C-alpha cells in the first residue's frame, strides 16, 4: 500500500528503500559539496591540447596526445587556432585528428575532413573541425596530424589544437 506525504517531511534517522523515483531529477545544487562521490561514478571532461611554439613556423607532425582509460569516451570538439596565421602567399597547414585502437593500430581519421588554416584566416581565428566518428573505447589512442603545404609567403606560427572529450569511468 502506497502512502502519500504532503508538505515538508523531516526524518530523524535513516530511510531505507529498495528503489527511489526522483521526478525532476537530481540537479547539481542537490549534491552536497561533501558528498564524496567516487570518480568511478562520474563522467570526466578533458580538454587535451597539442601545440607548437610561437616564433617558429608550423611544421608537419604526427603526435599522440591521449589514451582512453575509461570504459568509453566521446570526442566532443576539435578546435585549431594559430597566433600568427599564414600570410602573403600560398603557405598553409591542416590538422587531422586520428585514432589508433588496440585491435587496429594503424591510425585513421575521425573527422569528415582536415581543419585547414591558410592566409584566409586571421591571427588567432578559431577553426572548428567536424567529427564523423566520436566514439572511443578503453585503450584507443588519439593523435594529432599536422600537414604543411605551399611554397610562398610566411607560414603560420604558434599553433594550438584543443580536443575536448568526455570519458566514462572504467
MOCOR-V112354 format. One record per backbone hydrogen bond with DSSP energy under -1.0 kcal/mol. CO is the residue of the C=O (numbers start at 1). NH is the residue of the N-H. E is the energy in kcal/mol with one decimal. If there is no record, write none. Layout:
BEGIN
co: (CO CO)
nh: (NH NH)
e: (E E)
END
This chain:
BEGIN
co: (11 22 27 28 32 38 39 44 46 48 50 53 53 61 63 66 68 71 72 73 74 77 78 79 80 81 82 84 87 92 93 94 95 96 97 98 99 100 104 108 110 110 115 117 118 122 127 130 134 136 137 140 141 142 142 143 144 145 146 147 149 152 154 156 157 158 159 160 161 162 163 164 164 165 166 167)
nh: (13 25 30 31 35 41 42 167 165 163 161 56 158 146 144 142 139 138 168 136 166 164 129 162 127 160 124 157 154 149 117 147 115 145 110 143 108 141 101 99 132 133 95 93 121 125 80 112 75 73 140 68 100 65 66 98 63 96 61 94 92 91 87 58 84 83 52 81 50 79 48 76 77 46 74 44)
e: (-1.3 -1.5 -1.4 -1.4 -1.8 -2.0 -1.7 -3.4 -2.6 -3.1 -3.2 -1.1 -1.1 -3.2 -2.7 -3.0 -2.7 -1.3 -2.3 -3.0 -2.5 -2.4 -2.4 -2.7 -2.9 -2.7 -3.3 -2.3 -3.3 -2.4 -2.6 -2.4 -3.0 -2.6 -2.3 -2.5 -2.0 -3.2 -1.6 -2.5 -2.7 -1.6 -2.1 -2.5 -1.9 -2.0 -3.0 -2.4 -2.3 -2.0 -2.5 -2.8 -2.5 -2.9 -1.3 -3.1 -2.7 -2.6 -1.9 -2.5 -2.2 -1.9 -2.3 -2.9 -2.7 -2.4 -2.4 -2.4 -2.2 -2.4 -3.1 -3.1 -1.6 -3.2 -2.8 -3.1)
END
